[in-house]
Amino acid sequence: MEAKNNKEISGKALLKKLPWLLLIPLGLLLPRVASANPWAVERIYSQTAYPVISRILNGVTGLFPCSVAEIFVCAVIGGAVFLLIRNILRLIRKKQTFPCFASFLLSLCIFAGAMLNLFYVLWGFNYSRPTLYQLMELEVKNRPDTELQQLCFALAEEANELRRQVPEDGNGVFYIENYKEYFKRIPAAYENLGKRSQLFSSPAAVAKGVIASEGMSWAGISGIYMPYTAEPNVNIHQPSLLMLSSAAHETAHYMGFAREDEANFIAYLACINSDDPAIAYSGVMLALIHCSNGLYNSDPNKYAPLREMYSDAMVHDLAAYNAYWDTYEGEIEEAFDSLNDNYLKFNQQQDGVKSYGMMVDLMLAYYRQ
């Protein structure tokens, strides 16, 4: 009689939870509705609601020197796995009824649905704001290879000049010893950029290094922004060459620019507005790598004279950078790359990982303007 009552109670609890599953389709529908109204998203969310949300969250998590996001992710994933294994074992040992187990699974789905909706409320709606070239009034269009070559030449010259002013290790490779001090200087770079453009005038957050950074390298990740804690997080195990521009990239996400190509471009703009040559060098090299890759893919013959412009120090930096990431290539990186590609496509970046190439078009339009 007691077992029967338990089943009945569990069955009722099961039925009460079913309507909450609507959180999942709601979370899938909201970004579609938002993407159809980009200027409304810009006015109501990106320029009004989001700055308040991000400052409140970062005001709390910023009190902690470590990455709260890293703790959050470990707690959520670890807790979910532990509870799932625990309930499966209880079901096998017949210490709980199947309706109780089904109720637990429903709770997990409801939690996932709530987190999905919270993702968009806390940050994800920024994917649906107008494009950066619309907001900055940049004319993005197909341009001749000669324009891209000229841009690459200008970036190479700037990189050569900055490279003479930055620290290096015993092997003659660009190296920053105390990443935290450099991360603290990036908000000042954004402040300088904000004086030039109102679009970037919001206060920037200080990026944080991730303890499990080498794990990020195995996944091919140089940084990640966590909407639930409003923290820019950076892989500090990677070479110094693009570590600072990665911090500027994740900071651009914090400031409400969700698209990857746009965050790269903004990171470049912020870095070159820094008073620190190491930060500026990292940003210029980020732009040069993207633009030179675009030039090589378009016309290898035009790429050859560009490569001859690189100083020996720049060549050493690039060689060390490529050698590092070659070490971590493998199935784990491919799996995360595929996951990231699907994530970008779902959030209206239809070209997926290929959309990163848009940075070159933004750079060309910016310099043309």
Phi, psi and omega in degrees: 000320181293318179297321179297317179298322178298319179294319180295317179297316179296321178297319178295318179297325179297314181294324180292332182278337186305316181300332181291344177294344177296346176300328182292305177296330177296316179294334177277332183278321185306312180296330178292317178295316181297319183294339178278352182225062187299320183287331174291320176298317180299314185285315187275321186256297190297322182264348185240296186283314186299316180304324179291314181300312184294321181291322179294312181297312181290334176297329178276307183291335179292346177288343182259133181290334180269171178281110176293329179300319180297317178295319181299312181297315180298320182293316182292309182293314180297317180295318181295317180295317180298313181294324179294313179297317181299315182288327176295316179296321178295325178291317180297320180278003179060033176268357172211154182280162178296320176302325177294319179294319178297324178296321178295316179298321177297321179298320177297317179295320179295319178298317178298319178296320178295319179293325177297313178295321180295326178303314182286323179294320184278337183195322192301335178297343178295341175297336186263001178288164179304158180294158181296324180291335173287315182294326181264358181057049177260141180268097179270121180201172177293132180232155182294156181300332181296325178293319179294321178297317179297320177297316179298319178300317181295319179293320180296318178297317180295319180296318179300317181293316181292326183299331180290345187252002187252158179285158178215165181269188182295342179266006179077025179252137178309129185209131174251132187275316183245091185298329183298320180295322178290320178300325180292339182272346183292320175303327177294325177295319177293326177296318176297319178295321180298333177289337180269329182218123180300334182300333183246027187273354179292148178298138181264153178267158177274127179290156181237144176279146181262133180297316181273046185294325180295328175298324176295324179295320177298330178272357180074029184249127179263344179185164179206141176258132182253105182299327184290340178239356181054049181236127168283124181244137186234141173285107183268004177271342181290163177300156183294338188311309181245013180295317183287323176290331174295319177297319178293325178297310180293330176293325176298322175298316179302325182280003172104012179254102191276327185292137186297315182296322179291322178295324176297314181296317179295322177301319177299312181300317181294315184298319182286349175264008177276149175277353181265121182298331180293318178293317179298318180298316180299320179291318179294321179293325175301312180294318182296319179299313180295314184290320180292324175297319178296320179293317180298317180293330181276316182204095181302331181293327179280341180284326185305310179294334177295313182300328179292343180280342184292133175288163178301323180295318177297319179298319178297318180298314181292322180295316179295321179296312181294321180297322180298308185289333175297328180296330187257010176289144180164193184293327180295314179297319180297321180294315179291327178295319178295318179297316180294322179299314179293323178297316180295319179296320179297327181266036170071017171259081192299336179275000178059225182298332180297339182296344179299336179294343178301336179302323180297317179296322178294319179298315180298316181294321180295313181289328177294321180294000000 
